[in-house]
């Protein structure tokens, strides 16, 4: 069956479906939007709440501001209301919305009035809309109210129209992401009538309001803004529905905006204009600040302005970017083409300054070079220039050093010129005056070099051109020569200064890269987690602009301070709450963030592929100023490397645990196999013999009954040895083994073990050889006898028909005891492994024999008595295996015998 390719074009938009899926996983927000206070937003919201309550919805009043209106207060009857959180603010008690109580109650729907409200300083979030976002993330539906003037992108428009500054704002994205927007609208005349009737404010306040904010012109403008914004919201919602349902339509190509942020306070107006344009076009946008390479902003006011503008853009839903370059217009256009920007938004003042009349501004240059991207120019209102610092007496600073250096270098050049003129007779002395210009540019910068160029111009005329010692030029060619020399000097100064700035920038970048490289190399050699944390804390502190750095690790559902530099005794509840927020939400919290901004630390998550592994807290040196761009970049890189190192350390620890678990599982399997054989076999023999004796009794011949009883006895001894081995291994591993330190006669112990072995291993040949005058050793005779018995048992199992051969002799200050068999031997690779627990290498009757504990027990007992034990392979001997034990000889000797 043929399929029309057009079917692919009618598929639902994947981005629209993904956005819908993301919304479905969270709570739904409903905003009751009004043009001004008093239109009835809270009343309409509470009326709907009563209807929802009657329909069985689990609804709770988190906070509702009735402002003393009786009809609004009546709508609260019958609705569950959460108690408010009381806090001390400037000496008086105020009541705030309790977000923790709301999360603990977790209703289906909660009402939280006044979306744009600013919370008390000790609250978790500075703004109420952030509280509501946390409720939505927890899956709770929220109803709230908002006046249109509080939208961030409209704040400057409202201030310009009404003349009233808007201090509390809400990012536009909050309204855009709302599931429903209900417009509560009345005409300006109706609202003014409500004011006169005292339904909005008390009479005196209402009278002042009608003279300022509540004028027909202002209310009409606000009403238009509310209607327009609601219409845009409905239009966007309809487009989303059509795309989700794959309904065909004439879709416009996606727009993408770039808003350029400047260095002054007027840039906020450009950001708001760009946000309004992006909202109208339903477009994504980037807020960009570009600075010249190697010229990092030093003015605190400029840094504050840029930081404030970029923060505003981020709140309005922009992606924020910072770049540096020498040609600012080219850098902006290069980024615009790389990011597929369709429109650029720039700002320009109404009145142009004198330097702007001589040189093109960034806006003019982008307008000239942009041939394929639309450019919007926002004409900005002129504002008062930034307050200048009060004049201070000159101090020894970089500027004054540059001026002094220029004067000194020109003076020295004049002296050198005098000497050369008398010696050589200079025809063009202006050439040598390029030397102080270049030196000043390289050492002090451009302005020092320009001063040197001007001083050189005057000095050359005063000292070297006729008439001498007068600032007057007699010949036109001399004036031309001096003018050309001055122009060349100024150009040389600018080029040399630029090269100096480039060299300084490269040097700073090289130092930063070298610091990161050294830090990375340190981390690569560190394996323990504590060392990684302490080294990282110290390195982040050295990065600058931080007075304290702490690293916190999750532990038992909380956080512990794992490293701090300088050391921190403890952290208060607010700081721990901010750190926990960074850990759980994977976003920054604390100082200069939207969550608990009043705490002294800024907490940043250390995130990896597995999630957040730790939290880094940074206390700035200056609370009032943000971190510089260079420090921000360095700290971010250090935090990323620290996160990778912590992740690597955790992976190493997990791999060790996994290997240990695998080894334990292997040992468990071997132990179960050994138990099933070494317990079942003797138990089977004992059970069979006992059953035969019980059932047949006197019918069995006497000799056969003796054999059955002997079999029961031998198998019982075998079980006893097996259990004794298990107990000995347990004692060795737990450290409970405490051998005696007596004088032990090795010859007596060997003979005693030989007699015992002959009874146990009847039919096996054994031989011993004990050197004469064998000294005693310090140890435990019973433990040594147990070691020898285990070795003889092992030799009988693996040595074939030939029995064990025991030798005892003295070598220097040691007593050496060897047990040898004539079996096939042990591979060289297994000589050390045969002393491991549960390791079995040989076979008896086609099956692995024993539990693999005998030699391991022997090594533990020998080491406990201060000796050593090793094995020799067939590579050393022609055949068989030899176990060699060495013990330090005691001072006393005893006459030995040979047997």
Residue, then its C-alpha position, 0 to 999 in steps of 0.5 A: x500500500x502506497x503511503x503519501x509522503x505528506x503524512x509525515x508533514x501532518x505528524x504532531x510536532x514533537x516539541x509540542x508533545x514534549x512540552x505537553x508531557x512536561x506540563x502533565x508531570x507537574x501541577x497546573x497553574x491558574x492565574x486570575x489576571x487583572x488590569x489593576x487592584x480592585x477589579x475583583x481577582x481575589x473575589x472571583x478566585x474564591x468564588x470558584x474555590x467554593x464551587x470546586x469545594x462543592x464538587x469534591x475537590x481537595x482545596x486549601x487556602x494557603x494565603x488569601x488577602x481580603x484587605x478587609x472586604x466583607x464580601x470577599x471575607x465571606x467566601x472563605x467560610x467553609x474552606x480549610x485555611x493553613x496557618x501563616x508563618x510568623x516572622x520578625x521583620x524590622x522589629x515587628x511580627x509579619x505573617x507570610x505564606x508557609x510553604x513547608x506546611x503546604x508541602x506537608x499537607x499536599x492538597x490537590x489544589x491550593x490558593x496562594x494570593x498575590x503572585x508578585x509579593x516579595x517574601x520576608x528576608x528569612x524566607x526560602x525564596x525571595x519571591x512568592x512566584x518561586x514558592x508557587x513554582x516549588x508547589x507546582x514541581x511537587x504536583x500541587x495545582x495552584x490558583x493565584x492572582x496577578x496585576x498586569x503591571x507586575x509582568x517583568x517585560x511591561x514594568x518599564x512601559x507601565x512606569x512610563x505610562x502611569x509615572x509610578x515605578x513598579x517594584x515587584x515584578x514576575x517573569x513573563x515565563x510564569x504567565x506563559x507556562x500557566x495552564x489557564x489565565x482568567x481575565x478579570x475585567x471591569x471598565x475604568x468607570x466601574x473601578x472608579x465607582x468601586x473606589x468611591x464606594x470604599x470597596x477597594x481602599x479606605x476613603x482617604x487612600x481611595x482619594x489619593x489613588x484617584x489623583x495618582x494611579x487610578x486615573x481614567x487614562x492610566x486604567x484604560x492603558x492598563x486594561x489595554x495591556x491586560x487584554x493584549x497580553x491575554x489575547x497573546x496568551x490565548x493565541x499561543x495556546x491555540x497554536x500549541x493545541x494545533x501543533x499537538x493535534x497535527x492540524x495543518x496551518x500556515x505556520x511561520x518559520x521559527x524566529x530567534x532573537x539576539x538582544x545585545x546588553x550594554x554597560x550602562x543601566x539603560x540596558x534593562x530597557x533593551x532587555x525588556x523590549x527584546x522580551x516583549x518582541x520575543x513574546x509577541x513572536x513566540x520566539x526564543x532569544x539570547x541576551x549577549x554581553x560582549x567585551x573587548x579581549x584582554x580588557x576585563x571590566x574594572x568598574x564595579x558599577x559597570x559590573x553591577x549593570x551588566x550583571x543586573x541586565x543579564x539576570x533580568x534577561x534570565x528571569x524573562x526566559x532568555x539564554x544568557x551568553x558572554x563573549x570577548x573579542x577585539x572586533x565587537x560587531x564581528x563577534x556579535x554577527x558571528x555568534x548570530x549566524x552560528x546560533x541561527x539568529x533572525x533578528x538583533x535588538x540593540x539600544x541607542x541613546x537619543x543624544x549622541x556624545x562627541x566620541x560617537x560623532x567621530x567613531x561609529x558605535x556598536x549599533x551603527x557598525x552592526x547596522x552597516x555589516x548586517x546584510x542578512x539579519x534584521x536589526x531592531x534599534x530601541x531608542x533609549x531615554x536619557x538618564x542621569x550619568x552615573x555619579x562620579x567619584x569625588x576627587x581625591x589627591x593623586x596617589x601612586x597608581x598605575x595612571x600616575x606611574x604612566x605619566x611619570x614614566x612618559x616624562x622620564x623616558x622623554x627626558x632620557x631620550x632628549x639627553x641621548x639625542x643631545x649626545x648623538x647630535x654632537x657626535x653624529x649630527x642628527x639630520x632627523x632627531x624625531x626618529x629617536x623619539x619613537x623609543x619612549x613611545x614604544x617603551x611606555x606603551x609596552x610598560x604602562x599602556x596606551x595613554x602613557x604612550x600618547x602622553x609620551x608622544x605629545x611630550x616628544x613632539x614638544x621636546x623635539x621642537x624645543x631642543x632640536x629644531x630652529x629656533x632652539x629653546x622656543x616652541x616655534x617652527x621656522x621651516x614648513x618641512x620641519x612642521x610636516x616632519x614633526x606632525x608625521x612623527x607625532x601621527x606615527x608615534x600615536x599609531x605606534x602607541x596604539x598598536x604597542x598598547x594593543x599588543x601589550x593587552x593581548x600579551x597580558x590577556x594571553x598570560x592570564x589565560x595561560x596562568x588559568x589554564x596552567x592552574x587547571x592543568x596542575x589541579x587536574x594532575x593533582x586529582x589524577x594522583x589522588x584516590x581517596x575521597x577526603x583528599x579530593x575534597x580538601x585539595x578541591x576546596x583549597x584550589x577553589x579558594x585560591x581561584x580568588x574572590x572567595x573568603x571561604x569554601x566548603x564541600x558537603x557530601x550527602x549522608x544519611x538523608x542529610x549533608x555533612x561538611x566534608x571539607x572546608x577552607x578555612x575550617x568551618x565549625x558548623x553551618x546554620x539552618x538557613x545555610x543547610x537548607x540552601x545546600x539541601x536545595x542545591x543537592x535536591x534541585x540540582x541548581x544554585x542556591x544561597x547568595x545572589x540566587x533566587x533561593x535563600x539569597x540572604x545566606x552568606x554562601x552560594x551553594x552549587x551542585x557538583x553534578x555528574x551523569x549519575x546525579x548530584x554527588x556533592x555541594x560546593x559552598x562559596x562565601x564571597x569576599x565582598x557580599x555587595x559585588x558579584x564574582x567577576x567573569x574570570x573568577x566565575x569561569x575558573x570556579x565553574x571549571x574547578x567545580x566540574x573537575x571536582x565533580x568528575x574526580x568525586x565520581x571517579x573515586x566513587x566508581x573506584x570504591x564501587x568497583x572494589x565493593x563489587x569485586x569483594x562481593x564477587x569474591x564473597x559469592x565465589x567463596x560462598x559457592x566453594x564453601x557450600x560445595x565443600x560442605x556438601x561433600x565433606x559433610x555429606x560423605x562422612x554422614x552418609x557412611x555413618x548413616x549407612x553403617x548405623x542402619x546396617x547394624x540396627x537392622x541386621x544386628x547379630x546377623x552380621x559377622x563379628x569381623x564385619x561389625x568391627x569394620x562398620x564400627x571402625x568406619x563410624x569412628x573414622x568418619x566421626x574423626x573426619x567430621x571432627x577435623x573438618x569442624x576443627x578446621x572451620x573453627x581455627x579459620x574463624x579464630x585466625x580471621x577474627x584475631x582471637x588466636x593467642x598462641x603460647x610462647x613456650x620452649x617447644x621441642x620440635x623432635x618431640x612434636x614430630x614424633x607425637x604427630x607421627x604416632x597420631x598419623x599412623x592411627x589415622x592414616x593406616x596403610x600409609x608409609x611415613x618417614x622422618x629425619x631429625x638432625x642432631x642437636x636441634x634447638x627448640x623454638x618459641x611457640x605453641x606445641x599443640x598448634x605446631x602439632x596441628x600444622x604438621x598433622x594438616x600437612x601430613x593429611x594434605x600430603x596423603x590426599x595429593x601425594x599418591x601412594x607414597x606417604x609424607x617425608x618429614x625433615x627437621x634441621x637447623x639453618x643458621x639461626x632458624x629451625x627448618x621443617x619440611x613436609x614432602x610428598x611424591x605426587x604430581x606437584x603444584x604449578x608454579x603459578x599456584x604456589x602462592x594460591x594454595x595457601x588461600x582459603x577454599x583453594x583446591x588444586x588436586x583431585x582424588x577419585x576424579x573430584x577435588x578433595x577437601x575444603x581448601x582450608x588446610x594450608x590456609x590454616x597452616x599459614x595462619x598458625x605458623x605466622x601466629x608463632x612468628x614463622x614463615x611457610x612456603x611451597x616449592x614446585x616441580x620446577x625446583x624439584x623433579x616431582x612432588x611438592x615440598x612445604x617449608x616452614x622456618x622458625x627462629x631458634x631459641x637460645x637453649x638447645x636439646x640433643x636431637x636424635x635421628x629416626 
